[in-house]
């Protein structure tokens, strides 16, 4: 996300202030604010909003300084004040409509052409469907060629019921018929997509009003492209004059530096932002919360959103089975495979990393494309394993090395690549063993079902490519080293494991690259 650059600059400004012991307090605050103001202005945040934020932070910090007893309190004060004011900057301070179960909620979408409105309709439908709502889509966009085809394709892929017409050209009639059909069938959330329009198209605005009068929406949502920056305020006000909407969805937040400007501009209209689109995938759709947004922006993480996102894409039965294994101190290759599949469903890994404290910059070590490629290969290799192998703890491969060769041939990979996957699974198994009895594994996150040791996520670049290559070379030179390392993993977890060859173990322990790799796995070598 390009917004990460803004977060990095604000973080650098705050950290410089926290570590500055040479200048007096007022000078330190002013220098910090100058850097924050510059970063916000370059992200297209409105100048009036920026200087209001600057004045509020400065006033709070200078007035509260006298009450700070020591430097630790002063540092906390600076961090909290900057965080609170950034939250205020993007907070519309208005509560949006929330659909209710066992009630028919009609949601109407409006927006400019090309804003991502039709895709957002499907994303919202999937969001509510995953939460147990009976959801349907109505395509009342008869103006744009291919609009119904797009919605139909999205709906079929997402398995959402839909309504539209290739022959009826009156959008008011299509909307009325679609909503009536879904209401008759007791649907709980009915989403109506309308034609995209521009401010100068009075005829289309009138059509939007007529559709609203017919379907009587409980909520009207405007979709805005975040790339327009602070111009979002003018656009939202123009629409508000014609059709009073109660919430906004901002799209394309993954590719533009002006996203912060768009959010702050919309917040200034006191209209709540309810979701932000962060990519093309149906799950690249995040519920917006000022605190969560600023937390991710500053690299603090947003565990609550991560949990919600994981629960949305995960299979409940698989998660339950994995949790039962973890509670018993087990973590099978099948658990490992299911975890990889769930992680890949969660969308771009950069989005996941931004939700985890301290992980926002981890993907800089390895490209996101390379990391995703590795994870897909891991799942592909495990597809070549038998049911017995997948349901095992991995030791079956050490006891019967021929299985490694068979899996490698079946997946079109090398025996070494299979061995590296087994090593990662053993690392996760060790974490699962440490969670038994309610303990948290190293880097683990309590309350994250089926995902022990999230910051040590397999496929994520905890181990640099150069380190991995060096380790692979060592394993090629000495095939027996693989078995010894697996024994170390298993023994470290407290379940025993065979006694490795001591001569080979001593050689391995003396090797700097293998020592560093073992430390990355959480083992003290």
DOLUM-362468 format. One line per field, with one value per residue (C-alpha): residue number from 1; residue in one letter; z, y, x. Coordinates in Angstrom, 2 decimals. Each point is the difference from the previous one (the first is absolute). Layout:
N
i	c(NUM:...)
aa	c(A:...)
w	c(Z:...)
v	c(Y:...)
u	c(X:...)
END
This chain:
525
i	c(1:2:3:4:5:6:7:8:9:10:11:12:13:14:15:16:17:18:19:20:21:22:23:24:25:26:27:28:29:30:31:32:33:34:35:36:37:38:39:40:41:42:43:44:45:46:47:48:49:50:51:52:53:54:55:56:57:58:59:60:61:62:63:64:65:66:67:68:69:70:71:72:73:74:75:76:77:78:79:80:81:82:83:84:85:86:87:88:89:90:91:92:93:94:95:96:97:98:99:100:101:102:103:104:105:106:107:108:109:110:111:112:113:114:115:116:117:118:119:120:121:122:123:124:125:126:127:128:129:130:131:132:133:134:135:136:137:138:139:140:141:142:143:144:145:146:147:148:149:150:151:152:153:154:155:156:157:158:159:160:161:162:163:164:165:166:167:168:169:170:171:172:173:174:175:176:177:178:179:180:181:182:183:184:185:186:187:188:189:190:191:192:193:194:195:196:197:198:199:200:201:202:203:204:205:206:207:208:209:210:211:212:213:214:215:216:217:218:219:220:221:222:223:224:225:226:227:228:229:230:231:232:233:234:235:236:237:238:239:240:241:242:243:244:245:246:247:248:249:250:251:252:253:254:255:256:257:258:259:260:261:262:263:264:265:266:267:268:269:270:271:272:273:274:275:276:277:278:279:280:281:282:283:284:285:286:287:288:289:290:291:292:293:294:295:296:297:298:299:300:301:302:303:304:305:306:307:308:309:310:311:312:313:314:315:316:317:318:319:320:321:322:323:324:325:326:327:328:329:330:331:332:333:334:335:336:337:338:339:340:341:342:343:344:345:346:347:348:349:350:351:352:353:354:355:356:357:358:359:360:361:362:363:364:365:366:367:368:369:370:371:372:373:374:375:376:377:378:379:380:381:382:383:384:385:386:387:388:389:390:391:392:393:394:395:396:397:398:399:400:401:402:403:404:405:406:407:408:409:410:411:412:413:414:415:416:417:418:419:420:421:422:423:424:425:426:427:428:429:430:431:432:433:434:435:436:437:438:439:440:441:442:443:444:445:446:447:448:449:450:451:452:453:454:455:456:457:458:459:460:461:462:463:464:465:466:467:468:469:470:471:472:473:474:475:476:477:478:479:480:481:482:483:484:485:486:487:488:489:490:491:492:493:494:495:496:497:498:499:500:501:502:503:504:505:506:507:508:509:510:511:512:513:514:515:516:517:518:519:520:521:522:523:524:525)
aa	c(X:X:X:X:X:X:X:X:X:X:X:X:X:X:X:X:X:X:X:X:X:X:X:X:X:X:X:X:X:X:X:X:X:X:X:X:X:X:X:X:X:X:X:X:X:X:X:X:X:X:X:X:X:X:X:X:X:X:X:X:X:X:X:X:X:X:X:X:X:X:X:X:X:X:X:X:X:X:X:X:X:X:X:X:X:X:X:X:X:X:X:X:X:X:X:X:X:X:X:X:X:X:X:X:X:X:X:X:X:X:X:X:X:X:X:X:X:X:X:X:X:X:X:X:X:X:X:X:X:X:X:X:X:X:X:X:X:X:X:X:X:X:X:X:X:X:X:X:X:X:X:X:X:X:X:X:X:X:X:X:X:X:X:X:X:X:X:X:X:X:X:X:X:X:X:X:X:X:X:X:X:X:X:X:X:X:X:X:X:X:X:X:X:X:X:X:X:X:X:X:X:X:X:X:X:X:X:X:X:X:X:X:X:X:X:X:X:X:X:X:X:X:X:X:X:X:X:X:X:X:X:X:X:X:X:X:X:X:X:X:X:X:X:X:X:X:X:X:X:X:X:X:X:X:X:X:X:X:X:X:X:X:X:X:X:X:X:X:X:X:X:X:X:X:X:X:X:X:X:X:X:X:X:X:X:X:X:X:X:X:X:X:X:X:X:X:X:X:X:X:X:X:X:X:X:X:X:X:X:X:X:X:X:X:X:X:X:X:X:X:X:X:X:X:X:X:X:X:X:X:X:X:X:X:X:X:X:X:X:X:X:X:X:X:X:X:X:X:X:X:X:X:X:X:X:X:X:X:X:X:X:X:X:X:X:X:X:X:X:X:X:X:X:X:X:X:X:X:X:X:X:X:X:X:X:X:X:X:X:X:X:X:X:X:X:X:X:X:X:X:X:X:X:X:X:X:X:X:X:X:X:X:X:X:X:X:X:X:X:X:X:X:X:X:X:X:X:X:X:X:X:X:X:X:X:X:X:X:X:X:X:X:X:X:X:X:X:X:X:X:X:X:X:X:X:X:X:X:X:X:X:X:X:X:X:X:X:X:X:X:X:X:X:X:X:X:X:X:X:X:X:X:X:X:X:X:X:X:X:X:X:X:X:X:X:X:X:X:X:X:X:X:X:X:X:X:X:X:X:X:X:X:X:X:X:X:X:X:X:X:X:X:X:X:X)
w	c(0.00:-1.01:3.21:1.78:-1.22:1.83:3.14:-0.21:-0.27:2.95:2.03:-0.84:1.10:3.34:0.62:-0.68:2.57:2.55:-0.38:-0.14:3.21:-1.31:-0.83:2.46:0.15:-2.00:-2.84:-0.07:-0.28:-2.75:-2.09:0.37:-1.03:-3.01:-1.28:0.68:-1.73:-3.07:-0.23:0.27:-2.56:-2.48:0.49:-1.17:3.39:0.06:1.27:2.45:1.54:0.22:1.82:2.32:0.89:0.47:2.31:2.07:0.47:0.87:2.49:1.74:0.22:1.30:2.52:1.29:0.23:3.50:1.22:-1.39:2.85:-2.01:-3.55:-0.26:0.67:-2.49:-2.72:0.70:-0.16:-3.43:-1.40:1.36:-1.11:-3.58:-0.15:1.37:-2.35:-3.05:1.03:0.31:-3.48:-1.66:2.27:-1.41:3.54:-1.29:0.50:-3.22:-0.47:0.97:-1.69:2.41:-0.12:-0.72:-1.59:-3.69:-0.45:-3.39:-0.84:-3.07:-1.60:-1.81:-1.36:-2.87:-3.05:0.47:3.78:0.54:0.99:-1.53:1.47:3.40:-0.17:-0.28:2.75:2.38:-0.94:0.81:3.26:1.27:-1.46:1.98:3.12:-0.45:-1.90:-2.94:-2.63:-3.57:-2.74:-2.36:-3.13:-0.77:-2.15:-3.50:-1.17:-0.22:-2.57:1.68:3.50:0.51:-1.40:2.49:2.98:-1.16:-0.36:3.43:1.65:-1.50:1.06:3.54:0.06:0.68:-1.46:-2.51:-2.08:-3.24:-3.55:-3.48:-1.58:2.48:-0.43:2.76:3.08:2.34:-1.07:0.29:3.51:1.08:-1.36:1.42:3.50:-0.03:-1.05:2.75:2.63:-0.95:0.48:3.47:-0.82:2.85:-1.92:-3.49:-1.77:-2.97:-2.48:-1.98:-3.03:0.50:-0.66:-0.01:1.77:-3.25:-1.06:1.48:-1.78:1.69:3.36:-0.47:-0.81:3.26:1.95:-1.71:0.83:3.60:0.19:-1.34:2.00:3.19:1.10:3.68:-0.94:-3.03:-0.48:-2.20:-1.50:-0.47:-1.68:2.55:-2.75:-0.29:3.41:1.68:-3.02:1.68:2.18:-3.01:-1.64:3.12:0.57:-3.62:0.38:3.37:-1.57:-2.31:2.01:3.72:0.67:3.45:-0.52:-2.30:-1.31:-1.18:-2.71:-1.45:3.34:-0.94:-2.81:0.72:2.28:0.15:2.05:3.22:-1.66:-1.17:3.44:1.81:-2.61:0.36:3.80:-0.20:-1.50:3.17:-2.16:1.36:-2.08:0.55:-2.18:-2.03:-3.08:0.00:-3.15:-2.71:1.95:1.57:3.48:-0.52:1.91:3.48:2.48:0.71:3.50:0.69:2.73:-2.06:-3.05:1.91:1.85:-3.31:-1.47:2.81:0.05:3.40:-1.49:0.14:1.52:0.17:-3.78:-0.57:2.09:-1.77:-3.41:0.88:1.27:-3.20:-2.38:2.15:-0.03:3.43:-0.02:-0.98:2.63:2.69:-0.90:0.03:3.35:1.51:-1.20:1.35:3.39:0.07:-0.99:-3.56:-3.36:-3.00:-3.60:-0.84:2.58:-1.61:-3.50:1.12:1.65:-3.20:-2.02:2.46:0.01:-3.80:0.03:2.21:-2.94:-0.46:2.65:0.45:1.32:2.49:1.09:0.65:2.46:2.09:2.42:-1.17:-3.30:-2.28:-1.41:-0.10:-3.62:-1.00:0.44:-2.78:-2.69:0.66:-3.33:0.99:3.43:-1.51:-2.57:2.79:1.93:-3.09:-0.67:3.60:-0.37:-3.38:1.48:2.85:-2.57:-1.05:3.50:1.03:2.62:2.46:-0.57:0.31:3.24:1.50:1.91:-2.78:1.72:-2.47:-2.65:2.20:0.83:-3.69:-2.17:-3.18:0.55:-0.47:-3.42:-1.01:1.01:-1.83:-3.20:0.32:0.43:-2.53:2.66:1.64:3.10:1.59:-0.47:1.66:2.88:0.48:0.24:2.59:1.99:0.01:1.05:2.87:1.06:0.12:1.83:2.64:0.46:0.28:2.74:1.91:-0.22:1.70:3.39:-0.93:-0.52:-2.91:-2.51:-0.92:-2.04:0.44:0.21:2.55:-1.35:-3.59:-0.71:-2.05:-0.47:2.59:-0.16:-2.50:-0.20:-0.89:-2.82:-2.43:-3.33:1.58:-0.30:3.50:-1.74:-2.71:-3.46:0.36:3.33:-1.50:-2.93:2.34:2.09:-3.12:-1.11:3.40:-0.23:-3.51:1.22:2.93:-0.45:3.56:1.36:-0.87:2.31:2.77:-0.28:0.02:3.15:1.57:-0.85:1.39:3.11:0.66:0.10:2.87:-1.82:-0.13:-3.43:-0.89:1.11:-2.90:-1.08:2.37:-2.45:-2.60:2.67:1.12:-3.57:-0.53:3.22:-1.00:-3.34:0.25:-2.67:1.59:3.43:-1.31:-1.74:3.14:2.00:-2.54:0.66:3.71:0.91:2.07:-1.81)
v	c(0.00:3.38:1.47:-1.95:2.68:2.63:-2.12:-0.51:3.74:0.81:-2.75:1.35:3.48:-1.28:-2.29:2.83:2.12:-2.82:-0.51:3.70:0.93:3.01:2.57:1.47:-1.49:2.74:-0.18:-3.81:0.20:2.63:-2.01:-3.12:1.89:1.52:-3.48:-1.35:2.99:-0.45:-3.70:0.62:2.83:-2.17:-2.67:2.54:0.63:3.34:2.81:1.29:-3.45:-0.44:3.27:-0.63:-3.33:1.73:2.65:-2.57:-2.19:2.95:1.44:-3.35:-0.82:3.39:0.28:-3.55:0.17:1.47:-3.04:-2.51:-1.13:-1.81:-0.60:-3.29:1.82:2.71:-2.59:-1.67:3.38:0.76:-3.40:0.11:3.57:-0.62:-3.22:1.61:2.98:-2.21:-2.04:3.21:1.05:-3.05:-0.37:1.08:-0.20:-1.37:-3.53:-1.73:-2.22:-3.64:-2.70:-2.15:-3.73:-1.27:3.36:0.98:2.59:1.74:1.60:2.23:0.83:3.26:1.43:1.30:-2.10:-2.02:0.28:-3.76:0.12:-3.32:-1.88:1.58:-1.21:-3.58:0.49:1.32:-2.88:-2.52:1.82:-0.34:-3.48:-1.21:1.36:-2.02:2.48:-1.23:2.40:0.89:2.36:2.08:1.56:3.22:1.33:-0.03:2.97:-1.57:-2.74:-3.22:1.10:-2.94:-2.44:1.29:-0.28:-3.41:-1.32:1.35:-1.37:-3.50:-0.14:1.11:-2.23:2.93:-0.06:2.83:1.66:1.98:0.23:0.07:1.32:2.49:3.46:1.80:-0.13:1.02:-2.97:-2.43:1.25:-0.23:-3.52:-1.24:1.31:-1.34:-3.46:-0.20:1.34:-2.66:-2.63:1.39:1.32:2.03:2.21:1.19:2.02:2.17:1.10:3.16:1.69:1.94:3.67:3.42:3.18:1.71:-2.82:1.30:-2.67:-2.81:1.71:0.13:-3.72:-0.64:1.89:-1.97:-3.35:1.11:0.92:-3.43:-2.32:2.14:-0.95:-0.30:1.17:1.78:-0.46:2.15:-1.59:2.29:-0.60:0.82:1.19:3.31:1.01:3.04:0.51:-2.73:2.70:1.89:-3.16:-1.22:3.39:0.08:-3.40:0.90:2.87:-2.42:-3.20:0.00:-2.96:-1.21:-1.65:-0.17:-2.79:1.08:-2.19:-0.43:0.70:-2.43:1.98:3.72:2.39:2.22:-2.48:1.91:3.19:-1.67:-1.42:3.28:1.91:-2.34:0.08:3.79:-0.41:-1.96:-2.95:-3.34:-2.11:-3.59:-2.00:0.48:-2.06:-1.11:-2.12:-1.84:-3.22:-0.40:-0.15:3.15:1.89:1.36:1.38:3.54:1.14:3.18:-1.68:-3.13:2.06:2.18:-3.03:-1.71:3.26:0.39:-3.67:-0.66:-2.77:-0.79:-3.42:0.47:0.46:-2.91:-2.32:1.14:-0.42:-3.47:-1.12:1.29:-2.07:-3.08:-3.24:-0.43:-3.79:0.12:2.65:-2.07:-3.11:1.93:1.59:-3.41:-1.24:3.06:-0.38:-3.52:1.33:-1.36:1.69:-2.32:0.55:0.27:2.80:1.66:-0.29:1.38:2.93:0.83:-0.12:2.31:2.50:0.16:0.65:3.03:2.06:1.83:-0.97:3.67:0.61:-2.85:1.19:3.51:-1.46:-1.72:2.15:0.37:-1.85:2.92:0.21:-3.73:-0.46:2.35:-2.95:-2.02:1.18:-0.72:-1.83:-2.30:-0.71:-0.86:-2.21:-1.92:-0.54:-1.28:-2.45:-1.24:-0.80:-1.61:-2.27:-1.05:-0.89:-2.84:-1.51:-2.89:0.30:-1.91:2.40:3.13:-1.19:-0.74:2.31:-0.34:-2.60:-2.63:1.64:-0.28:-3.62:-0.78:2.38:-1.59:1.87:3.32:-1.13:-1.17:3.33:1.95:-1.97:0.30:3.78:0.64:1.45:-1.10:-2.13:2.99:2.20:-2.68:-0.16:3.78:-0.14:-2.75:2.19:2.88:-2.32:-1.24:3.59:0.58:-3.30:1.16:3.20:-2.04:-2.09:3.16:1.18:-3.18:0.80:3.61:1.11:2.21:-1.07:2.25:2.79:-1.59:1.88:-1.17:-0.16:-0.60:-3.34:-2.37:2.45:-0.55:2.30:2.43:2.21:-3.18:-0.72:-2.59:1.51:3.41:1.37:-0.67:-1.81:2.01:-1.55:-0.01:-1.82:-2.54:-0.61:-0.49:-2.46:-1.90:-0.28:-1.44:-2.50:-1.04:-0.58:-2.08:-1.71:-1.37:3.54:0.24:-2.88:1.52:3.37:-1.70:-1.85:3.30:1.54:-2.98:-0.21:3.74:-0.35:-2.42:-3.13:-1.79:-0.99:-2.24:0.69:1.65:-0.99:1.98:0.49:1.44:2.07:1.57:0.91:1.55:2.00:1.46:1.24:3.76:-0.06:-2.96:1.63:3.18:-1.96:-2.01:3.23:1.30:-3.14:0.83:-2.63:0.79:-1.53)
u	c(0.00:1.42:-1.42:2.74:2.42:-2.04:-0.04:3.75:0.64:-2.27:1.67:3.44:-1.05:-1.33:2.99:2.42:-1.81:0.06:3.75:0.94:1.80:1.92:-2.71:-2.46:-3.49:-1.78:2.56:-0.30:-3.79:0.15:2.48:-2.15:-3.14:1.74:0.88:-3.52:-1.62:2.23:-0.84:-3.75:-0.01:1.91:-2.68:-2.60:-1.59:-1.83:2.24:-2.64:-0.38:3.77:0.60:-2.94:1.65:3.36:-1.43:-1.90:3.08:2.22:-2.47:-0.53:3.71:1.09:-2.84:0.48:3.80:-0.14:-1.96:2.53:2.22:2.69:1.21:-1.93:-3.28:0.95:0.66:-3.35:-1.71:1.52:-0.97:-3.55:-0.65:1.16:-2.03:-3.18:0.16:0.58:-3.06:-2.02:1.20:-1.59:-3.05:-3.34:-1.44:-3.31:-1.31:-1.14:-3.04:0.63:-2.16:-1.99:-0.62:-3.54:-0.82:0.01:2.76:0.17:3.36:0.33:3.38:0.78:3.25:2.05:0.79:3.17:0.04:-0.28:-3.66:-1.13:2.97:-0.67:-3.62:1.22:2.58:-2.65:-2.33:2.75:0.79:-3.60:-0.45:3.02:-1.67:-3.15:-2.21:-2.05:1.31:-1.01:1.24:-2.17:1.54:-1.91:2.83:-1.52:2.11:3.46:0.58:1.06:-1.05:-2.36:2.57:2.58:-2.33:-1.24:3.56:1.02:-3.15:0.37:3.66:-0.91:-3.13:-2.33:-3.57:-0.58:-2.70:0.26:-1.29:1.53:-3.20:-1.49:1.56:-1.90:2.29:-2.83:-2.09:2.96:0.79:-3.63:-0.45:3.31:-0.62:-3.58:1.24:2.62:-2.40:-2.51:2.74:0.83:3.47:1.53:2.47:-1.00:2.69:-1.03:2.68:-0.85:1.55:3.22:-0.38:1.68:-1.00:-1.09:-2.32:-3.25:-2.06:1.90:-0.29:-3.76:0.04:1.88:-2.67:-2.79:1.65:0.37:-3.68:-1.00:2.30:-0.03:3.55:0.87:3.48:1.45:3.75:2.19:3.12:3.00:3.35:2.73:2.36:-1.90:1.39:-1.52:-2.30:-2.06:-1.57:-1.39:-1.28:-1.75:-1.65:-1.22:-1.64:-1.41:-1.93:-1.83:-0.16:0.52:2.30:0.93:3.38:3.03:2.22:3.46:1.54:3.52:1.66:2.80:1.57:-0.09:1.84:-3.10:-2.03:0.64:-1.20:-3.20:-0.78:0.61:-2.03:-2.97:0.27:-0.28:-3.49:-1.03:-1.03:1.23:2.38:-1.12:2.41:3.15:0.90:3.63:0.20:-1.89:-0.63:-3.44:1.55:2.14:-2.63:0.59:-2.47:1.14:0.77:2.03:2.06:0.64:0.96:2.47:1.40:0.82:1.26:2.52:1.00:-1.60:-2.11:-3.70:-0.56:-3.78:-0.27:2.36:-2.14:-3.18:1.64:1.28:-3.39:-1.64:2.13:0.68:-1.96:-1.60:0.31:3.68:0.68:-1.73:1.98:3.28:-0.81:-0.76:3.39:1.80:-1.66:1.45:3.42:-0.20:0.36:-0.27:1.02:-3.71:-0.37:3.00:-1.50:-3.39:1.76:1.88:-3.22:-1.77:2.86:-0.04:-3.77:0.55:1.25:3.32:2.55:0.91:-3.53:0.37:3.44:-1.34:-2.52:2.71:2.05:3.58:-0.53:-0.81:3.53:0.75:-1.04:2.82:2.38:-1.66:-2.40:-3.68:-0.19:2.88:-1.52:-3.39:1.70:1.77:-3.20:-1.84:2.83:-0.16:-3.72:0.65:2.70:-2.30:-2.70:2.31:-0.01:-2.24:-2.74:2.19:2.89:-2.13:-1.58:3.42:2.34:2.62:2.17:-1.20:2.22:3.07:-0.68:-0.65:2.12:-1.30:-3.25:1.85:1.25:-3.51:-1.62:2.73:-0.61:-3.78:0.16:2.76:2.30:3.24:0.43:1.71:-3.09:-2.15:2.48:-0.12:-3.81:0.27:2.39:-2.47:-2.82:2.15:0.59:-3.76:-0.50:2.44:-2.01:-3.20:1.61:0.85:-3.63:-1.25:-1.47:-0.76:3.61:0.82:2.57:2.91:-1.49:-3.40:-3.23:-2.55:-3.52:1.11:-1.67:2.09:2.84:2.74:2.99:-1.46:3.12:1.95:-2.46:1.37:0.96:0.40:3.54:1.30:2.86:1.72:0.42:3.80:-0.23:-2.41:2.37:2.94:-2.01:-1.05:3.64:0.93:-2.84:1.07:3.55:-1.22:-3.39:0.15:-0.10:-3.70:-0.85:2.10:-1.76:-3.40:1.05:1.01:-3.38:-1.85:2.14:-0.27:-3.77:0.16:-1.16:3.28:1.24:2.91:3.56:1.82:3.49:2.23:2.89:-2.37:-1.76:3.27:0.90:-3.42:0.15:3.37:-1.29:-0.86:-2.75:-1.76:0.28:-1.61:-2.76:-0.73:-0.28:-2.53:-2.03:0.05:2.60:3.06:2.99)
END
